[in-house]
Amino acid sequence: MNVFVSRLIPEAGISKMEEAGIKVTVWKEDRPLTSEELIHHVQQHDALLCMNREKIDKAFLNACPHLKVIALYSVGYDSMDVAEATRLGIPMSNTPDVLSDATADIAFTLLLAVSRKAFFHHRRILNDEWDFFRPTANLGIELKNKTLGIFGLGRIGLEMAKRCRGAYNMQVIYHNRNRNQEAEKEIDARYVSFDELLEQSDVLSLHTALTPETKDRFTLNEFRKMRSKAIFINTARGAIHREEDLLKAILDGIIWGAGLDVTNPEPMSPDSPLLRLPSVCVTPHIGSATEEARTGMALVAAENIIAGLRGERLPNVIDPSVYDK
C-alpha cells in the first residue's frame, strides 16, 4: 500500500506511516500542485494525505475513485466535496483537537495586539516615528471585566474563552446552533441569540466552521449592531466575514478594531488598507503554526491513513455514513 502526501509535513507523521509498512511519496516542491498534477500522482497511489487548500472536488474524486482513504492535514474541510467522496465510498478524515490550544493562542494574541494597537506601534519604530511623547495619542483599551462573545463555542472557542476569563475575568456569552451545556457549566458561559451576541460583546471572536450558513455571516449589517468599542476577531475562516464591510466599519467608527488570522480573500493583498489601520492586526493564517500542533496533526493524519489502508474505520472520519456504502 502507498500514500501520496501533497506537502512536506513533520517527519513524525511520515515515520509513523512507514513503520506501518506504507510506502510514502511526498511532494517536496515549494509550490502547490496543479489539479492535473495532483490527479496524476494520486492515480498511482492507494491513499492521499492532503491540505484543505487542495482541490478535492467532484472532478478529482471521479478521476480517483480507487482511493481507500483521504486524510486531511487540517480541521476544516470546507474545500472538500465530502458528499461526493461518501457517494463513491471514499472515507475522509480531519485532525480535530490537536490544534485547539495553538489556534486559541493566536486568537488571544490578536486580541491583546489589537487592544493595544501593537502592530501599529511596531510600525512607528520601523518608520522612525518613536519621538515626542503625546499622552493622548494612539491609546489602546483595557480588557478586564469586559464581555467576550464567542460565535461557535466548540473546542477552540472554549480554549479562547478560558484564556479570556482566566486572564481578564471576562464574562462569556456565545451563540451556536446547539447549546454547549458542558461549557456553560465549566466557564459559566451564557447562551444568547445572534443579535444579542452582536449587541452585548466587547470582543467578538469567531470559531465556527465555514458552511453555506456561515459564509458572509458578518457584513456591514452585523457590524452596525455591534458596540462602537468592539473588537472583532476571526481565526476561523476568512469567508465568514466580508472584508470590505469590515474595513468600512472600522474606518467609520462603527466598531473599534479587528484581529485576523484568516482573510477574505486569502492570501491578503499587501496593499489592503486594513493592514495600515492602527487598530487592526493581521497574521498570515498561522493558527496551527507551532511545533507541537503541526506534529500532532501529522500523527493524527497518519493514524487515519493507516486505518484506512487496513480497511478499518477512520479514527476521525468526517462523514460516518460512508460506512453504510
C-alpha positions as CSV (number, residue, x, y, z in Angstrom):
1,M,0.0,0.0,0.0
2,N,1.2,3.5,-0.7
3,V,0.2,7.1,0.1
4,F,0.8,10.4,-1.7
5,V,1.4,13.4,0.6
6,S,0.7,16.7,-1.1
7,R,3.0,18.8,1.1
8,L,6.1,18.3,3.3
9,I,4.7,17.5,6.8
10,P,6.6,16.8,10.1
11,E,8.7,13.7,10.0
12,A,6.8,12.1,12.8
13,G,3.8,11.5,10.6
14,I,5.9,10.1,7.7
15,S,7.8,7.8,10.0
16,K,4.5,6.5,11.6
17,M,3.2,5.5,8.2
18,E,6.5,3.9,7.1
19,E,6.7,1.9,10.3
20,A,3.2,0.6,9.4
21,G,4.6,-0.7,6.2
22,I,3.2,2.0,4.0
23,K,5.2,3.5,1.1
24,V,5.1,7.2,1.4
25,T,5.6,9.6,-1.5
26,V,5.9,13.3,-0.6
27,W,5.5,16.3,-2.9
28,K,8.6,18.4,-1.9
29,E,8.5,21.2,-4.4
30,D,7.9,24.6,-2.8
31,R,4.7,25.3,-4.8
32,P,1.2,23.8,-4.8
33,L,0.3,21.0,-7.2
34,T,-2.0,21.9,-10.1
35,S,-5.2,19.9,-10.3
36,E,-3.8,17.9,-13.1
37,E,-0.6,17.1,-11.3
38,L,-2.5,16.0,-8.2
39,I,-4.7,13.7,-10.1
40,H,-1.7,12.2,-12.0
41,H,0.2,11.4,-8.8
42,V,-2.8,10.2,-6.8
43,Q,-3.9,7.8,-9.6
44,Q,-0.7,5.9,-8.8
45,H,-1.4,5.6,-5.0
46,D,-3.9,4.0,-2.7
47,A,-4.3,6.9,-0.3
48,L,-4.0,10.7,-0.2
49,L,-2.8,12.9,2.7
50,C,-3.5,16.5,1.7
51,M,-4.2,20.0,2.8
52,N,-7.6,21.7,3.0
53,R,-6.3,24.0,0.2
54,E,-6.1,21.2,-2.3
55,K,-9.0,21.0,-4.8
56,I,-10.7,17.7,-3.8
57,D,-13.8,18.3,-5.9
58,K,-16.1,16.1,-7.9
59,A,-13.8,16.0,-10.9
60,F,-10.8,14.9,-8.8
61,L,-12.8,12.3,-6.9
62,N,-14.2,10.8,-10.0
63,A,-10.8,10.7,-11.6
64,C,-9.5,8.8,-8.4
65,P,-12.4,6.6,-7.3
66,H,-9.9,3.9,-6.3
67,L,-8.7,5.7,-3.2
68,K,-9.1,3.8,0.0
69,V,-8.8,6.9,2.2
70,I,-8.3,10.7,2.1
71,A,-6.8,12.2,5.2
72,L,-6.8,16.0,5.6
73,Y,-4.0,17.8,7.3
74,S,-6.4,20.3,8.8
75,V,-9.5,20.6,11.0
76,G,-11.6,22.4,8.4
77,Y,-12.8,20.7,5.3
78,D,-14.8,23.4,3.6
79,S,-13.0,23.0,0.3
80,M,-13.6,19.2,0.1
81,D,-16.6,17.6,-1.6
82,V,-17.3,15.3,1.2
83,A,-20.7,14.3,-0.2
84,E,-19.2,13.1,-3.4
85,A,-16.5,11.2,-1.6
86,T,-19.1,9.5,0.5
87,R,-21.1,8.6,-2.6
88,L,-18.0,6.9,-4.0
89,G,-17.3,5.1,-0.8
90,I,-14.1,7.0,0.0
91,P,-13.8,7.8,3.7
92,M,-12.3,11.2,4.5
93,S,-10.8,12.4,7.8
94,N,-9.5,15.5,9.5
95,T,-7.4,16.4,12.5
96,P,-9.6,17.8,15.4
97,D,-8.4,18.6,18.9
98,V,-4.6,18.7,18.4
99,L,-4.6,22.4,17.3
100,S,-7.2,23.8,19.7
101,D,-4.6,25.3,22.1
102,A,-2.4,26.8,19.3
103,T,-5.3,28.4,17.5
104,A,-6.8,29.8,20.7
105,D,-3.4,31.2,21.5
106,I,-3.4,33.1,18.2
107,A,-6.9,34.4,18.8
108,F,-5.8,35.6,22.3
109,T,-2.6,37.1,20.8
110,L,-4.5,39.1,18.2
111,L,-6.9,40.3,20.9
112,L,-4.1,41.7,23.0
113,A,-2.3,43.1,20.0
114,V,-5.4,44.9,18.7
115,S,-6.4,46.2,22.2
116,R,-3.0,48.0,22.4
117,K,-2.5,48.8,18.7
118,A,0.7,46.8,18.9
119,F,1.3,46.2,15.2
120,F,0.8,49.9,14.6
121,H,3.2,51.0,17.3
122,H,5.8,48.5,15.9
123,R,5.5,50.1,12.5
124,R,6.1,53.5,14.2
125,I,9.5,52.3,15.3
126,L,10.3,50.9,11.8
127,N,9.3,54.3,10.4
128,D,11.5,56.2,12.9
129,E,8.4,57.8,14.5
130,W,9.3,57.0,18.1
131,D,9.9,60.6,19.0
132,F,7.8,63.1,21.1
133,F,5.7,61.7,23.9
134,R,2.0,62.5,23.3
135,P,-0.1,61.5,26.3
136,T,-3.4,61.3,24.4
137,A,-2.2,59.8,21.1
138,N,-2.9,56.3,19.8
139,L,-4.3,54.9,23.0
140,G,-5.5,51.3,23.4
141,I,-8.3,49.9,25.5
142,E,-8.2,47.5,28.5
143,L,-9.9,44.1,28.6
144,K,-10.5,43.5,32.3
145,N,-14.2,42.6,33.2
146,K,-15.3,43.1,29.6
147,T,-17.7,40.7,27.8
148,L,-16.3,38.1,25.4
149,G,-18.7,36.9,22.7
150,I,-18.0,33.5,21.0
151,F,-19.5,32.7,17.7
152,G,-19.1,28.9,17.6
153,L,-18.3,27.7,21.1
154,G,-16.6,24.4,20.3
155,R,-13.1,23.1,21.3
156,I,-11.2,26.2,20.1
157,G,-13.8,28.7,21.2
158,L,-13.8,27.1,24.7
159,E,-10.0,27.4,24.9
160,M,-10.2,31.1,23.9
161,A,-12.9,31.7,26.5
162,K,-10.8,30.0,29.2
163,R,-7.9,32.4,28.4
164,C,-10.0,35.5,28.5
165,R,-11.9,34.5,31.6
166,G,-8.7,33.5,33.5
167,A,-6.6,36.5,32.5
168,Y,-9.1,39.3,32.5
169,N,-12.2,37.9,34.3
170,M,-14.2,38.4,31.1
171,Q,-17.8,37.3,31.1
172,V,-18.5,34.8,28.3
173,I,-21.6,34.8,26.1
174,Y,-21.9,32.6,23.0
175,H,-24.1,31.7,20.1
176,N,-24.2,28.2,18.5
177,R,-26.7,26.2,16.5
178,N,-26.9,24.0,19.6
179,R,-26.3,24.8,23.3
180,N,-22.9,23.8,24.7
181,Q,-24.1,22.8,28.2
182,E,-20.6,21.5,29.2
183,A,-19.1,24.9,28.5
184,E,-21.9,26.6,30.3
185,K,-21.0,24.6,33.5
186,E,-17.2,24.8,33.1
187,I,-16.8,28.6,32.4
188,D,-20.3,29.9,33.2
189,A,-20.9,30.8,29.6
190,R,-24.3,32.2,28.8
191,Y,-26.2,31.3,25.6
192,V,-27.7,34.3,23.7
193,S,-29.4,34.9,20.4
194,F,-27.2,36.0,17.5
195,D,-28.4,39.6,17.7
196,E,-27.8,39.6,21.4
197,L,-24.3,38.3,20.7
198,L,-23.6,41.3,18.4
199,E,-25.1,43.9,20.8
200,Q,-23.5,42.7,24.1
201,S,-20.0,41.7,23.1
202,D,-17.0,43.9,23.8
203,V,-14.9,41.3,22.0
204,L,-16.5,39.0,19.3
205,S,-14.3,36.0,18.4
206,L,-15.2,33.6,15.6
207,H,-14.6,29.9,16.0
208,T,-17.1,28.3,13.7
209,A,-16.7,26.2,10.6
210,L,-17.3,27.7,7.2
211,T,-20.6,26.4,5.9
212,P,-23.2,27.8,3.5
213,E,-24.9,29.2,6.6
214,T,-21.8,31.0,8.0
215,K,-20.4,32.3,4.7
216,D,-20.6,36.1,4.6
217,R,-22.3,35.9,8.0
218,F,-20.6,39.1,9.2
219,T,-21.4,42.1,6.9
220,L,-21.9,45.8,7.5
221,N,-25.4,44.9,8.7
222,E,-24.0,42.9,11.6
223,F,-21.1,45.3,12.3
224,R,-23.7,48.1,12.7
225,K,-25.3,46.1,15.6
226,M,-22.0,45.9,17.5
227,R,-20.6,48.2,20.1
228,S,-18.5,51.2,18.9
229,K,-15.6,50.0,21.0
230,A,-16.0,46.3,20.0
231,I,-13.0,44.2,18.7
232,F,-13.7,41.6,16.0
233,I,-11.5,38.5,16.0
234,N,-11.5,35.9,13.2
235,T,-9.3,32.9,13.4
236,A,-11.8,30.5,11.7
237,R,-12.3,31.2,8.0
238,G,-12.0,34.4,6.1
239,A,-15.1,33.9,4.1
240,I,-17.2,34.2,7.2
241,H,-16.7,38.0,7.2
242,R,-17.0,40.4,4.2
243,E,-13.7,42.2,4.2
244,E,-14.8,45.4,2.5
245,D,-17.6,45.8,5.1
246,L,-15.1,45.2,7.9
247,L,-12.9,48.0,6.5
248,K,-15.8,50.4,6.3
249,A,-17.0,49.5,9.8
250,I,-13.6,50.4,11.3
251,L,-13.0,53.5,9.2
252,D,-16.5,54.8,10.1
253,G,-16.1,54.1,13.8
254,I,-18.8,51.5,13.8
255,I,-16.5,49.1,15.6
256,W,-13.1,49.8,17.2
257,G,-10.8,47.2,15.6
258,A,-10.1,43.7,14.3
259,G,-7.6,40.9,14.6
260,L,-7.5,38.5,11.7
261,D,-5.6,35.2,11.2
262,V,-7.8,34.5,8.2
263,T,-8.7,36.9,5.5
264,N,-11.1,37.3,2.6
265,P,-9.6,36.8,0.1
266,E,-6.7,34.7,1.3
267,P,-3.8,35.4,1.0
268,M,-4.5,39.1,1.7
269,S,-3.0,41.6,-0.7
270,P,-0.1,43.6,0.8
271,D,-1.9,46.7,-0.5
272,S,-5.0,46.0,1.7
273,P,-6.0,49.2,3.6
274,L,-6.7,47.0,6.6
275,L,-3.0,46.4,7.1
276,R,-2.5,50.1,7.7
277,L,-5.2,50.8,10.2
278,P,-3.9,51.4,13.8
279,S,-6.4,49.1,15.5
280,V,-6.1,46.2,13.1
281,C,-3.6,43.3,13.4
282,V,-3.3,40.6,10.8
283,T,-1.3,37.3,10.8
284,P,-1.0,35.0,7.7
285,H,-3.1,32.0,8.9
286,I,-0.7,30.7,11.5
287,G,-3.2,29.4,14.0
288,S,-1.7,25.9,14.0
289,A,1.9,27.0,13.4
290,T,3.5,25.5,16.5
291,E,5.9,22.5,16.5
292,E,3.5,20.7,18.9
293,A,0.3,21.3,16.9
294,R,1.8,20.6,13.4
295,T,3.4,17.4,14.7
296,G,0.2,16.4,16.4
297,M,-1.7,17.0,13.1
298,A,0.8,14.8,11.2
299,L,0.4,12.0,13.7
300,V,-3.4,12.1,13.6
301,A,-3.4,12.2,9.8
302,A,-1.0,9.3,9.7
303,E,-3.3,7.3,12.0
304,N,-6.2,7.9,9.7
305,I,-4.2,6.8,6.7
306,I,-3.1,3.6,8.4
307,A,-6.6,2.7,9.5
308,G,-8.0,3.4,6.0
309,L,-5.4,1.2,4.3
310,R,-6.0,-1.6,6.8
311,G,-9.7,-1.4,6.0
312,E,-10.5,-0.1,9.5
313,R,-12.8,2.7,10.5
314,L,-11.0,6.1,10.5
315,P,-10.5,7.5,14.0
316,N,-11.6,10.9,12.7
317,V,-14.0,10.1,9.9
318,I,-15.8,13.2,8.7
319,D,-18.9,11.5,7.3
320,P,-19.7,8.3,9.2
321,S,-22.4,7.4,6.6
322,V,-19.6,6.4,4.2
323,Y,-19.5,3.1,6.0
324,D,-23.1,2.5,5.1
325,K,-21.9,2.0,1.5
